[in-house]
């Protein structure tokens, strides 16, 4: 037998020298991969070992990456996280569809719907969504609210980008749906400063602060009356939007502004609706967190407390994280 002779490999086996076998990727033993027949060119007179080995092909590498990302996801997120993300997307879709649709109809013809009616629609849809999905995802529907809860440690920071992406996706879908349904109306409930940008900015900070202060009270404090959480937050949104509407449009929500802005191609003063709501929610959540009773919370009263439990990171989201960590161990 001469060095360099070709030794064909039987179809049912895939040969590899023993000292090289261990260098194969661990995924070879974990993933069912497509196999390819190979031949071995001997560099010595004896092939020391032949054993079944599966080769990595281009299609197999895709399975390796899928498994890798699946393992990363399972290590960092609770099992029901995708369900929460889907709930946020649907809730934000319905929020933007209702509020921006009402605003667009009111702007085009007040005979169809008054501006007061549009503000009431905004408050009602928030109330409905809190009771509908508050126990599932927390019904944030607003990246500024999500960031504020994370800032006061009532929501995991690592989940914020995915929540925000889901909220933006829902807002965009709603806005482009409205563009089709309300054609030829061009202004799809966009918000822009009526006066100066500074006036609109201050108004957005104040009204978003008010909304978040109330939200923090009923959503994170077990001593608050949880049964009326949805009504309290919806009423706060309704009242503040009536006040802010003539000055800033009463957005209080970055994705509620960016979705219609993209669909309508209207970007005037867009920065106001990022800085204002983020500043207002952070102030509202932080100030209530300082003011709240520092004593150990009492158990929640009976009744529908889904919004408080769902929104509170300490009670729901953080518990999910803790249970997930325990399960991994």
C-alpha positions in Angstrom: 0.0 0.0 0.0 1.5 3.3 -1.1 1.1 6.6 0.5 -1.4 8.6 -1.4 -3.7 5.7 -2.4 -7.4 6.4 -2.3 -9.5 4.4 0.0 -13.2 4.5 -0.9 -15.5 4.8 2.1 -18.6 2.6 2.4 -21.9 4.5 1.9 -23.0 3.8 5.4 -19.8 5.1 7.1 -18.0 8.4 7.0 -14.4 8.0 8.0 -12.1 10.2 10.0 -8.8 9.6 11.7 -9.1 9.0 15.4 -6.9 11.9 16.4 -8.9 14.3 14.3 -12.4 13.0 15.3 -12.6 15.0 18.5 -12.1 18.3 16.6 -15.5 17.9 14.9 -18.1 20.4 16.1 -20.2 19.2 19.1 -23.3 19.9 17.0 -22.5 16.8 14.9 -23.7 14.7 17.8 -26.7 16.9 18.6 -28.2 17.8 15.3 -29.5 15.5 12.6 -27.5 16.8 9.6 -27.4 15.8 5.9 -24.6 13.5 5.1 -22.2 13.4 2.2 -20.1 10.4 1.0 -16.4 11.1 1.1 -13.1 9.4 0.4 -10.0 9.4 2.5 -6.5 9.9 1.1 -4.1 8.0 3.3 -0.9 9.8 4.4 0.4 6.6 5.9 0.1 2.9 5.2 -2.7 2.3 7.8 -6.0 4.1 8.3 -6.2 3.8 12.1 -9.9 4.1 12.6 -13.2 4.3 10.6 -16.4 5.3 12.4 -19.7 6.9 11.6 -19.2 10.7 11.3 -21.7 13.2 9.9 -20.2 16.0 7.9 -21.2 19.7 8.1 -22.8 20.9 4.8 -24.1 24.3 3.9 -27.7 23.3 4.8 -26.6 21.8 8.1 -24.9 25.0 9.1 -28.3 26.6 9.2 -29.5 24.1 11.7 -26.5 24.9 13.9 -27.3 28.6 13.9 -31.0 27.9 14.6 -30.0 25.8 17.6 -27.5 28.4 18.8 -30.1 31.2 18.8 -32.7 28.9 20.4 -30.3 28.2 23.2 -29.5 31.9 23.7 -33.2 32.7 23.8 -34.0 29.9 26.3 -31.2 31.1 28.6 -32.3 34.8 28.6 -36.1 34.9 28.2 -39.0 33.1 30.0 -40.9 30.5 28.1 -44.0 32.6 27.5 -42.1 35.7 26.4 -43.1 35.4 22.7 -46.7 35.3 23.9 -46.2 38.6 25.7 -44.5 40.2 22.7 -47.4 39.1 20.4 -49.9 40.6 22.9 -48.0 43.9 22.9 -48.0 44.0 19.1 -51.8 43.4 18.9 -52.6 45.8 21.7 -50.5 48.6 20.1 -52.1 47.9 16.7 -55.6 48.4 18.2 -54.5 51.4 20.2 -53.1 53.2 17.2 -55.9 52.1 14.9 -58.5 53.5 17.2 -56.8 56.7 18.3 -55.4 57.7 15.0 -58.4 56.6 13.1 -60.6 58.8 15.3 -58.2 61.7 15.1 -58.1 61.4 11.3 -61.9 61.4 11.0 -62.2 64.4 13.4 -59.5 66.4 11.5 -61.1 65.8 8.1 -64.7 66.5 9.2 -65.8 67.3 12.7 -69.3 66.4 11.6 -68.3 62.8 11.7 -66.5 62.8 15.0 -65.7 65.8 17.3 -62.2 66.3 18.8 -63.7 65.6 22.2 -65.0 62.3 20.9 -61.6 61.5 19.5 -60.0 62.1 22.9 -62.7 59.9 24.5 -61.9 57.1 22.0 -58.2 57.3 23.0 -59.1 56.9 26.7 -61.5 54.1 26.1 -59.2 52.0 23.9 -56.5 52.2 26.6 -59.0 51.0 29.2 -60.2 48.1 27.1 -56.7 47.0 26.2 -55.6 47.0 29.9 -58.4 44.7 30.8 -57.8 42.6 27.7 -54.1 41.9 27.7 -52.9 43.5 31.0 -52.6 40.0 32.5 -50.6 38.8 29.5 -48.1 41.4 28.6 -48.8 44.3 31.0 -50.5 46.3 28.2 -47.6 48.9 27.9 -48.4 49.8 24.3 -45.8 52.5 24.6 -42.0 52.2 24.6 -41.8 55.2 26.9 -43.8 53.4 29.5 -41.7 50.2 29.1 -38.5 52.2 29.6 -39.9 53.9 32.6 -40.8 50.6 34.3 -37.4 49.3 33.5 -35.8 52.4 35.0 -37.5 51.8 38.3 -36.7 48.1 38.2 -40.2 46.9 37.5 -39.3 45.4 34.1 -36.2 43.7 32.8 -34.0 45.9 30.6 -33.1 43.1 28.3 -36.7 42.8 27.3 -37.1 46.5 26.5 -35.8 46.4 22.9 -38.0 43.5 21.8 -41.1 45.1 23.5 -40.3 48.4 21.7 -39.9 46.6 18.4 -43.3 44.9 18.8 -45.0 48.2 19.7 -43.5 49.9 16.7 -44.5 47.1 14.4 -48.1 47.2 15.7 -48.2 51.0 15.2 -46.9 50.7 11.6 -49.3 48.0 10.7 -52.2 50.1 12.1 -51.1 53.3 10.3 -50.8 51.7 6.9 -54.1 49.9 7.4 -55.7 53.3 8.1 -54.1 54.7 5.0 -55.9 52.1 2.9 -59.2 52.3 4.7 -59.4 56.1 5.0 -58.2 57.1 1.6 -58.2 59.9 0.4 -57.6 61.3 3.9 -53.9 62.2 4.0 -53.5 63.2 7.7 -53.8 59.9 9.5 -53.9 61.2 13.0 -50.4 62.7 12.9 -49.3 64.9 15.8 -47.3 68.0 15.4 -46.7 71.2 17.4 -49.4 73.9 16.9 -47.2 76.6 18.3 -43.5 76.3 19.0 -41.6 73.1 19.5 -40.8 74.1 23.0 -44.4 74.6 23.9 -45.3 71.2 22.6 -42.3 69.6 24.3 -43.3 71.0 27.7 -46.9 70.0 27.2 -45.9 66.4 26.3 -43.7 66.2 29.3 -46.5 67.4 31.7 -49.3 65.2 30.3 -47.1 62.1 30.0 -45.9 62.7 33.6 -49.5 62.8 34.7 -50.4 59.6 32.8 -47.3 57.7 34.1 -47.8 58.9 37.7 -51.3 57.4 37.7 -50.1 54.3 35.9 -47.4 53.7 38.4 -49.8 54.1 41.3 -52.3 51.5 40.0 -49.9 49.2 38.2 -47.0 48.8 40.6 -48.4 49.4 44.1 -50.3 46.5 45.6 -52.0 48.9 48.1 -53.7 50.7 45.2 -57.2 49.7 44.1 -56.4 47.3 41.3 -59.9 46.6 40.2 -60.2 50.1 38.7 -56.7 50.2 37.2 -57.9 50.3 33.6 -60.5 52.9 34.2 -58.0 55.1 36.1 -55.3 55.0 33.4 -57.9 55.4 30.6 -59.4 58.4 32.3 -55.9 59.9 32.7 -55.2 59.5 29.0 -58.6 61.0 28.1 -58.2 64.0 30.3 -54.7 64.8 29.4 -55.3 64.4 25.6 -58.2 66.8 25.8 -55.9 69.4 27.4 -52.8 68.7 25.2 -54.6 68.2 21.9 -54.7 71.9 20.8 -51.0 72.4 21.6 -49.1 69.2 20.9 -51.7 66.8 19.7 -51.6 64.8 23.0 -49.5 61.9 21.7 -47.8 60.7 25.0 -46.5 57.8 23.0 -43.5 57.7 20.5 -44.9 54.9 18.3 -48.4 56.5 18.3 -46.6 59.4 16.5 -44.0 57.7 14.4 -46.5 55.2 12.8 -48.8 57.8 11.3 -45.9 60.0 10.5 -44.3 57.4 8.3 -47.7 56.4 6.7 -48.5 60.1 6.1 -45.0 61.2 5.3 -45.4 64.0 7.8 -42.4 64.5 10.1 -42.8 68.0 11.5 -41.4 68.3 15.1 -41.0 64.5 15.4 -38.2 64.8 18.0 -40.7 66.4 20.4 -42.7 63.1 20.6 -39.6 61.1 21.5 -38.0 63.4 24.1 -41.3 64.6 25.7 -42.9 61.2 26.5 -39.6 59.6 27.5 -38.9 62.4 29.9 -42.4 62.6 31.3 -42.7 58.8 31.9 -39.3 58.6 33.6 -40.2 61.5 35.9 -43.7 60.2 36.6 -42.5 56.7 37.5 -39.5 57.9 39.5 -41.4 60.4 41.6 -44.2 58.0 42.4 -41.6 55.4 43.3 -40.0 57.8 45.8 -43.4 58.8 47.2 -44.9 55.4 47.6 -45.2 53.7 51.0 -41.9 51.9 51.6 -43.5 49.4 54.0 -44.1 45.8 52.8 -47.0 45.7 50.4 -50.2 44.1 51.5 -51.9 41.4 49.4 -54.0 42.7 46.6 -57.8 42.8 47.1 -60.0 40.3 45.4 -61.2 41.1 41.9 -59.7 41.9 38.6 -56.1 43.0 39.4 -54.6 41.7 36.2 -53.3 45.1 35.1 -51.4 45.7 38.3 -50.0 42.2 38.4 -49.2 42.1 34.7 -47.5 45.5 34.7 -45.5 45.2 37.8 -42.1 43.8 37.2 -41.7 42.9 40.9 -44.9 40.9 40.9 -45.0 39.4 37.4 -42.1 40.1 35.0 -39.4 39.7 37.6 -41.1 36.6 39.0 -41.1 35.1 35.5 -37.3 35.8 35.3 -36.7 34.2 38.7 -38.8 31.1 37.8 -36.9 30.9 34.6 -33.6 31.0 36.3 -34.6 28.4 38.8 -35.8 26.1 36.0 -32.5 26.4 34.3 -30.7 25.4 37.4 
